[in-house]
């Protein structure tokens, strides 16, 4: 389990991966039970075997929404009344 940087103290970001990096899960949680929170998440792409500049898919396992992220610095927004957390699975694009 690894924790990652985010520029909002009301959000927490962590990940867990298999040793071979075929399954990487990133969790982002809004710690504020009353208000929408947003921030910029920093992920260690080299540690996830994602090339710099290579887009990758973040699939939310709670909603099945899919987001195309690029780079290590990406925006998230969570409303505790609608969606208090993301549970993402990283899918590298080939």
Secondary structure, 3 states (H helix, E strand, C coil): CEEEEECCCCEEEEEEECCCCCCEEEEEEECCCCCCEEEEEECCHHHHCCCCCCCEEEEECCCCCEEEECCCEEEEEEECCCECEEEEEEEECC
